[in-house]
Amino acid sequence: MADHQEASITLPSEPASVPTARRYVADLLTGWGLPEEAATADTVRLIVSELVTNAVQHTFGRSPTFTVEVRLDREERLRIGVTDSHPRWPQRLPAAVQQDNGRGMVIIRSLTAEAGGRLSVTPTEEGGKTVWIALPWAVPLSPAAPVP
């Protein structure tokens, strides 16, 4: 595998794009060697779903598209970022038990920390932002082939 791999996809900011983005990232990581059934794969799928859902729901029509970037550096660190053009950064909101929403960033932060990663937000030149997660890349080694 190369020292650095990256890929991205830009999709319309609409709810139907959430499963498309999730499948894109899952397929990409499988191609990079992460087994689909690995716990890390489940974690990444959920994080991507939450990041993309936030980009769709909380840009209030001010970001017609969003971009998902995926980077793998030296088979050590996986970075996933979701960029939208809305200037407002994610907020930590207390989520009441009765609320149907408001837990996305809490879920993202918790899953990222649990996996030994970190979350960050960076501004874009166009006035939007990218919400990044960085996780250690822990692809299980394939079992050794039996010696005949």
C-alpha positions in Angstrom: 0.0 0.0 0.0 1.2 3.6 -0.7 2.4 5.9 2.0 -0.6 8.1 1.6 -4.0 7.4 0.1 -6.9 9.8 -0.2 -10.2 10.0 -1.9 -13.3 12.3 -1.7 -16.8 12.6 -2.8 -19.1 15.6 -3.1 -22.8 15.1 -2.7 -26.0 17.2 -2.5 -27.0 18.3 1.0 -30.1 16.2 1.2 -31.0 13.2 3.5 -30.6 10.7 0.7 -26.9 11.5 0.6 -26.3 10.1 4.1 -26.4 6.4 3.1 -24.5 7.2 -0.1 -21.6 8.8 1.9 -21.6 6.0 4.5 -21.4 3.3 1.8 -18.7 5.2 -0.2 -16.5 5.4 2.9 -17.2 1.8 3.9 -16.3 0.5 0.4 -13.2 2.7 0.3 -11.9 1.4 3.6 -12.6 -2.2 2.7 -10.5 -1.6 -0.5 -7.8 -0.3 1.8 -7.8 -3.5 3.8 -10.2 -2.9 6.7 -12.5 -5.9 7.0 -16.2 -4.9 6.7 -17.0 -6.8 9.9 -14.3 -5.1 12.0 -15.4 -3.1 15.0 -13.5 -0.1 13.6 -15.6 -0.3 10.4 -18.8 -0.1 12.4 -17.4 2.8 14.3 -16.4 4.7 11.2 -19.8 4.0 9.5 -21.6 5.5 12.5 -19.2 8.5 12.7 -19.6 9.2 9.0 -23.4 9.0 9.3 -23.4 11.5 12.1 -21.0 13.9 10.4 -22.9 13.9 7.2 -26.3 14.1 8.9 -25.0 17.2 10.7 -23.8 18.7 7.4 -27.3 18.1 5.9 -29.5 19.2 8.8 -27.6 22.1 10.3 -26.6 24.1 7.3 -30.1 25.4 6.8 -29.9 25.4 3.0 -26.8 27.5 3.0 -24.6 24.6 1.8 -26.0 23.0 -1.3 -23.3 20.3 -1.2 -20.9 18.8 1.2 -17.7 16.9 0.6 -16.4 13.8 2.4 -12.6 13.5 2.4 -10.8 10.3 3.5 -7.1 10.1 4.0 -4.9 7.3 5.2 -1.3 8.3 6.1 1.4 5.6 6.3 -1.1 3.0 7.3 -1.0 4.7 10.8 -3.7 7.3 10.8 -7.1 7.5 9.2 -8.6 11.0 8.8 -12.2 11.7 7.7 -13.5 15.2 7.1 -16.9 16.5 6.1 -16.8 20.0 4.6 -19.8 22.3 4.1 -20.1 25.9 3.2 -22.1 27.1 6.3 -20.1 29.4 8.5 -21.5 28.2 11.8 -19.3 25.7 13.6 -20.8 22.7 15.5 -22.1 23.5 18.9 -22.1 21.4 22.0 -25.8 21.3 22.9 -27.3 19.7 25.9 -29.6 17.0 24.6 -32.7 16.5 26.6 -33.9 13.0 26.9 -37.1 13.9 24.9 -35.3 15.4 22.0 -35.0 13.6 18.7 -31.8 15.4 17.8 -28.9 17.2 19.3 -26.8 14.2 20.1 -24.7 14.0 16.9 -21.6 15.7 18.1 -21.8 13.9 21.5 -21.9 10.6 19.6 -19.0 11.6 17.3 -16.8 12.8 20.1 -17.5 9.7 22.2 -16.9 7.2 19.4 -13.7 9.1 18.3 -12.3 9.2 21.8 -13.2 5.6 22.5 -11.3 4.6 19.4 -8.2 6.5 20.5 -8.7 9.4 18.1 -9.5 13.1 18.2 -12.0 15.5 16.6 -11.1 18.9 15.2 -12.8 21.7 13.2 -11.0 23.8 10.6 -12.2 26.8 8.6 -12.3 26.7 4.8 -11.1 29.6 2.6 -14.7 30.0 1.4 -16.0 30.6 4.9 -17.3 27.2 5.7 -15.7 24.5 7.8 -14.4 20.9 7.9 -15.2 18.7 10.8 -12.4 16.1 11.0 -11.9 12.9 13.0 -8.5 11.2 13.2 -8.3 7.6 14.2 -5.4 5.2 14.6 -5.5 2.8 11.6 -5.7 -0.7 13.2 -6.2 -3.2 10.4 -6.0 -6.7 11.8 -3.3 -8.8 10.3 -4.4 -11.7 8.2 -3.7 -15.1 9.8 -0.6 -16.7 8.4 -1.2 -19.3 5.8 -0.6 -22.8 7.0 2.7 -24.3 6.0 2.3 -27.5 4.0 
